[in-house]
Amino acid sequence: MPTLVPIVEGDGEVAALPVLLRRLFHEVHQIYDVSIAKPKNAHGCGNLTAADQLERFVGYALLEPECDGVLVLIDNDAAQSLIEENALEDDCAPAFAHHLAARIQAMRPSKPVAIVVARWEYEAWFLASLGTVGTVVGMPEGTIYEGNVESEHSAKGWIERRLPPGQKYSETRDQARMTAYLDLESAEHRSRSFKRLKHALEQLVDAYLKNVLIVTPLPDRRREEE
């Protein structure tokens, strides 16, 4: 897949997600010719969940001259607004991802699109790998998260409470550099949503190589490009 265009919620992911995607392509999938475009920044999850806004950002991504696929990454906590509006029955990541994917399928995108929902936040993946990322931001060596990382609703808050006195967690400062040290195997083992990200990249590459259009995680009803 020569060029992948990501869509993200905010500034932290703009810097961090390309780092993570390149690592996954290179270290896990052994794909080295992929290009990651600068992510489209929605500046808040509400600008993706609101009516027609996700579609607008996907449309912008598809207008990129060399776009061969689109990856949307959004936190699961963004689903709450849809639950309040009765547009979504529960807040589980798969249901949220299917809801968003159905919206994109309705616009019949011209390139493969994958929706990935991080449960509950991108930072939950750091909780799965504190042995390699914790000291990057000054946590004491040996700090671990013993529970289910996908049950922690505020991974950012959990991390910040364990930083040195007076230090705050900053998405724009810390997210990319922690991503560079993330243990990919541990994150996949402890986080279903991280495993989903890895699989989404496989699906996008396969769709590109076979010249078919998919919107995932919807059921695989591929159609050949005309």
Beta strands, then each sheet from edge to edge (+ up, - down):
strand 1: 3-8
strand 2: 35-36
strand 3: 40-41
strand 4: 70-75
strand 5: 113-118
strand 6: 212-213
strand 7: 215-216
strand 8: 223-224
sheet 1: 2+ 1+ 3+
sheet 2: 2+ 1+ 4+ 5+ 7+
sheet 3: 6+ 8-
end
